[in-house]
Amino acid sequence: MATRRRLPILSGSPAAIHRHDLDEPPPPDYSRCAGLDKINSRHELAVGVLIGGSPFGSLDPATQQPRGFNVDLANELGKRLGAKVQLVSVLPSTRVQFLQQGKVDILIANMEYNAQRGEILDHVATPYYRVGGTAITLKTSGIARWEDLRGKPVCISQGSSYIRPIVERYGAIPRAFPGASQSLLALRGGSCVAAVHDAAPLLYPLLQSDPEWHDYRALQPELEPAPSVIWVRQGEHDTAAKLDTFVRDLHRNGWFIATEAKNGLNPPSPALAEWHRQLPAEN
């Protein structure tokens, strides 16, 4: 299925998912589906994605086309819906507004589940990834534990779910930026002693493959590991239920594990292997 590209180039306690959360739901009834009807009538699925340079979303330098784990998932869902995919670039500071204002139909934007978000949006029940946060800091900074951030400035994205724990638990002073690229630039410029962002989608790849970050290290353990889910507007249970059947099937057939490897996400997520085992392929 062809993908329509609409991507402006960018500048620079969570719920635990247990075995019972993956039990088979009753067959959904799509007979009265306003959200799905809208998508089907347009034959188009508008998906909000983060294109920030990580294996989850980036621009191919050769083609300037979007690529990454989340892009692949958006295209797969569009194919299964029989709809063209319109990729819309969002930032952590704008993604919720884009969804609520109808600029996108769904968000696949590295936005993990938490109770606050669950109060204003609905989501696909089955997660597609599990992500925690980490702090990246100079090896010479003297910061070896999360507790060492107390009273110190920390760069972070606006709207990040990590703001509350670094403030309430560790006493850090957040300096919020529109996106991760600006936050990391500020870290390198000395505005903060550390930057806190998602570990697997962003910071681990930087440390592993970018020589500019050779002098930095990540803090352990990961902060607030939580399930990454697909978000829909509040009340659009029809869309969420339909997409959930697709996500569950992609876990069953190993699509997520293969797509993770294809996009160079390393180390592999234990959660994907866990969910694959819990949802064996149907005959």
N, C-alpha and C positions, 0 to 999 in steps of 0.2 A: 504494500500500500504506500502510495507516494506521501511524502511529508512536506507540508507547507512550512517554510522557514520564516519565522517572524521574530528574530532575535536581535534586539539592539545590543551592540558590543558593550560590555561592561568595563568601567574603570576599576583601574586597579582593585512529689515523689512519684515518679513514673510507674505506670502499671506494669506488673510482671506478666509475661506471657507463659502460661503453663500448658501442659498437655491438654487439659480440658478445654482450653480456649480454641483448640484446633479440632474439636469434635465436629462431626458433620452437622450443619444447620439444616432445618427443614427446607424443602424446596421453596424458593421465593416465588411470589406471585407478582408478575410484571404487568398485570392487566391495566393498572392505573398508575402510570409512571410518567409524571410531568418532566422530571429531569432527563430520563432516558428518551422520552418523546422529543425533547428539544434537541438532543444530540442526534437522534435518528433522523429528524426532519431536516437538519442541516447536513447530514452525512459528514459531520466534522466533530472532532474532539479537541478542544483547546486545553492544553496541558501547561501548567506553570512549572518551570524547571529552573534550577540554579545552574548557571554556566559560569563557574568560578575558577576553572582550571584544574579541577580534581578528576579522578577517574569516574566520578559520578556524573560530571557534566563539564565539558570544555569545548573549545572550538578547534577543529582539526586545522593545524597551521597550513597544510597544503591546499585544502579546499574551502576553509572558513565555514564548514558545515558543522553543526553540533554533533557531538559524540559523547558516549559514556553510558554507565549503567542505567541511570534514570532515563536517558534519552531512548535507550534500547527498550526499556519497560514501557514507556509511553507509546512507542511505535508498535510494540507487540499488542498492547491493549487496543489500539486503534485498529489493527488488523483483525482482531477477534470481534470487534464491534462493526466491522465493515465501514469504518469511517476514516477520512483523511485526518492526519494529526497536524494540528497547528501548535508549534512550540512557542511559548511566550516566556521570555526571560523575566525572572523575578529575583528580588533580593530578600534576605531575612526580614528587612524592615518593611517590605511591601507585599509579601506573598499572601498574608491573610486578607489584606484589603483587596487584592486582585481577585481572590476567590469570592469574597462577600459581595463585591461590586459587579460580579458577572463577567469580568474580563477573561476568566478561565473557567473551565468546567470542573477541573480537578487539579490538585497539587501533588506532584511527585518531586519534592523539593527539600530532601534531607530534613524533614520536619517530624521529629519524634513525638510519640504520644505522651501527653501529660494531662492531668485533670483540668488545668486551666484552659488548655486548648479544646478539650472535650466539652467544655461548657458553651463554646461559641461556634463550634464546627462539628460535623459528623465525619466519620472515617470508615474506610474499609476494615472489616473486623480482623482479617488475617494480615499480620505484618509482612513486609517484604525484606526487611533487614533489621539488624540490631546495632545501634550506634551509641557509644559513650563519648564523653569529652576528654580532652587532655590539655595541659598547658605546655606550650613550647617556650623554652627559655635558654639563654646562653649557658653553655657548660661552665662558664666562669662566674655566673651570677650569684652563686652561693645558695640558690634555691633548689633544694633536693626533695622537698615534700610540699604537699598542698598547704600545710600549716605555715610554711615560710612566706606565703603571699600576704599574710596579715599586715594591714596598713600600707600596702604597696599598690601602685597603679597597675592595672591589668587591662590590656586591650581585648575587646570583645565586640561581636556584632550586635547591633540594635535588635531587640526582640529575641535574643538568644535565651533558651531555657536554662543556660548555665549561669546567668546573671545572679539569680536568687541564691543558689548554693554557694557560689564563691563569696558572696557578701555575708549571708547568714551563717554559713558554716566556717568559713575561713577568714572573714574580715577583710577581704580584698577591696580595693577601690576601683570600680569598673570605669573604664573610658570607652564609651560605645561609639562604633563607627557604622556607616551604612552597610558594609559588607566585610567579608573576611580579607579581601585584597587590601582594603584601606587599613584594616586592623594590623595585618602583618607588616605593611609598609611602615606604620607608626612604631611597631616593635623594633624594626631594624633601625629606625631613626632615633631610638632611645626614649620615646615617649612613655614606654611602659617597661616593666621588668619581665613580663610574660604576656602571651596571647592565648586565650582559651577558645577552642573551636572543636568541632567534631574530629575524632581521632582517625577513624578509618577513611572517611571520604576525603580528608584534607591533610591533616598534619603528618600522619604516618608516611604517606607518599612523598611529602616534601623532604622528610628526614632521610628516606631511603634512596631517593633518586636525584635530588637537586643539590649540586655541590655548593650552592650559595648558603645552604642551611647546615653545612657540615659541622659548624661550631655550636649547634643548638641540640638540645635534648628534650624529651617529653617526660612529664611526670606520670607516675603510676600510683595507685590503680586508676582506671578510667572513672571519670566523673559521671554519675547518673546514667548508667547504661539503660537504654530504653528502646522499645520497638519503633522502627521507622514504618509509617503507614501512609496510605494514600488518603488525602483529605478531600471532602466534598462539602458543599454548603449545608448548613443545618437544615434538617428535615428532608434532605434528598436521599432517603433510605433506599429508594429504588436503584439509583445509580451505585450506591455503596454495595448493595447486595449483588447486583449483576457483576461488578468488578471483582467482588470477593470470590465468585465461582472461578474466574480466570486466575486470580492470584493463587488459589489453592491448587489448581491444576498445574501451574508453573512450578510450584513446590514439588508436586508429585513427580513430574517428569524430569526434574533436574535442571530446568531452564535457568533458574536463578544461580545455581552453582556454576553452570557453564558460562553464564554471562559475567559472573564475578571474575572468573579466570580470564575470559576474553579481554576484560577491561583492566587487568593487571592489579586487581585489589589484593593486597597482601599485607598481613597474613590472612588466609581464608577465614571467613566468619564461621565459628562453631554453630551459630544459630541456624544458618542455612542447612547444614548437615542434619541438625536436630529436627528441623521442620520437614525435611525431605524424608527422614525415617518415619516420622509421625503420620505423614500423608502418603502412603505407598500408592503407586500407580494403580489406577482402576483397570479392570479387564473390560 
